[in-house]
């Protein structure tokens, strides 16, 4: 592998772990990001000349740590910070000379991002950028705001952390439940980002889905009695079980209702069902459990040969009462259309405020499908056209184009 490719792979696969390892010991996120950026630049300059080190991550941490020490000495930020950085240097040297795995502090860092002084609305975006390496534009898309707005908000949060010298400490066990929602949201958003780009071979976000599942399982160690952790894991694993079935052998997109169950991974489905059962025994119901239960009903087609749309519609009703997101509202309309007739589904779909769905691609895809069923030809063509324009997946875009051309 070329040296530049090794550096790119380290940036893609290890950035979040490296930043988290440094940041949990250093309060200035911006300084850590700058130092890590400098370390990668140093690698680009040095490694082609001297070769790739045996432990690239330890080398990068050592380089970043040196820059943080230089900055601390230059600005005299904190007398107490230097001993911490020197201790980190010893850790890096130990890792460099042994077979020990590099510590994964990402989950700890995610909880640190839930500090009470940080705006609750910014906790998940902060985790997504600093811990999981998702760019501001992608985060902005997930939160339906302009990229420039999201960048400004993230910059302000980091400035607040630095200015107020927020103490990054793990919450006590009794505090974790109250700070858990933002962590779950970030893991789920990371999974969704990886899932969306699973079919793009060179996408740097392909591995995010696997990382999200790994972090979800790691989270069980911190919150073993929280049913929503099990619910989120069940949800992700049910989706992961159908990954290969989303596209045929020619790379064409296949919607869930048309997928061949034989291409689903039964082992992952059974693992998801075990997590969902554990969640149901823990007491308390949450949105991730309801979302997982919806996927569980879909999975039953593997054994029954049919889909219980009435059950899915009922689960969506509960989800909307608890967490009325756009995705849930559109999903309910789709389920009701299948269970109780297209017209009832259309009524629910058209009841969603138009300003909220202007750029929401799944809404227009479903609208085109339902209008086509009702023989509302112009409405169907218009909805499909809008859906195709908003779609970023080439295979899905081709599928929608075929649907539109068949009107």
BELZIBEL-V855548 format. One line per field, one symbol per residue. phi: phi as a letter, one per 30 degrees, with the letter a starting at -180 (. if undefined). psi: psi as a letter, one per 30 degrees, with the letter a starting at -180 (. if undefined). burial: I if it has 24 or more other C-alpha atoms within 12 Angstrom, else O. A space follows every 50 residues. Layout:
# BELZIBEL-V855548
phi=???
psi=???
burial=???
This chain:
# BELZIBEL-V855548
phi=.dedddddddddccedddddedddcbdceddddddddddddddddcdddc jdddbedddddddddddddeddddchdaddddedddddddedddddcbcd dddccddddddddceeddeedcddedddddcciddddddeddchbdeddd ddddddddddeddchdddbdddeddeedcdedddddddddddddddcddc ecddcedddddddedddddeddbdccdddddddddddddddcedddbddc iddbdedcddddcdddddddddddddddddddijcbdddddddddddedd deccibcddddddddddddddcaddeeddddddddddddbjeddddeddd ddedddcecceeddddeeddddddideddddddddddddcdccedddddd ddddddd
psi=kleeeeeeeeeeffeeeeeeeeefgkfjeeeeeeeeeeeeeeeeeeefef lkleieeeeeeeeeeeeeeeeeeefhekefeeeeeeeeeeeeeeefglgk kkkjgeeeeeeefgkffkkeffeeeeeeeeefgkleeeeeeeghlkeeee eeeeeeeeeeeeefhkjjkklleffeefgeeeeeeeeeeeeeeeefgffj egkfgefeeeeeeeeeeefffeifgjffeeeeeeeeeeeefgefffkafg gkkjlefgkkfffkjeeeeeeeeeeeeeefffkkkleeeeeeeeeeeeff feefglkieeeeeeeeeeeeeeiileeeeeeeeeeeeeegkeeeeeeeef fkkeffgegjeeeeeeeeeeeeeggieeeeeeeeeeeeffkfjeeeeeee eeeefg.
burial=OOOOOIIOOIIIIIIIIIIIIIIIIIIIIIIIIOIIIOIIOIIIOOIOOO OIOOIIIIIIIIIIIIIIIOOIOOOOOOOOIIOOIIOIIOIIIOIOOOOO OIIIIIIIIIIIIIIIOIOOOIIIIIIIIIIIIIIIOIIIIIIIOOOOOI IOIIIOIIOOIIOOOIIIOIIOOOOIIOIIIIIIIIIIIIIIIIIIIIIO OOOIIIIIIIIIIIIIIIIIOIIOIIIIIIIIIIIIIIIIIIIIIIIOOO OOIIOOIOIOIOIIOIOIIOIIIIIIIIIIOOOOIIIIIIIIIIIIIIII IIOOOOIIIIIIIIIIIIIIOOOOOIIIIIIIIIIIIIOOOIIOIIOIII OIOOOOIOIIIIIIIIIIIIIIIOOOOOIIIIIIIIIIIIIOIOIIIOII IOIIOOO
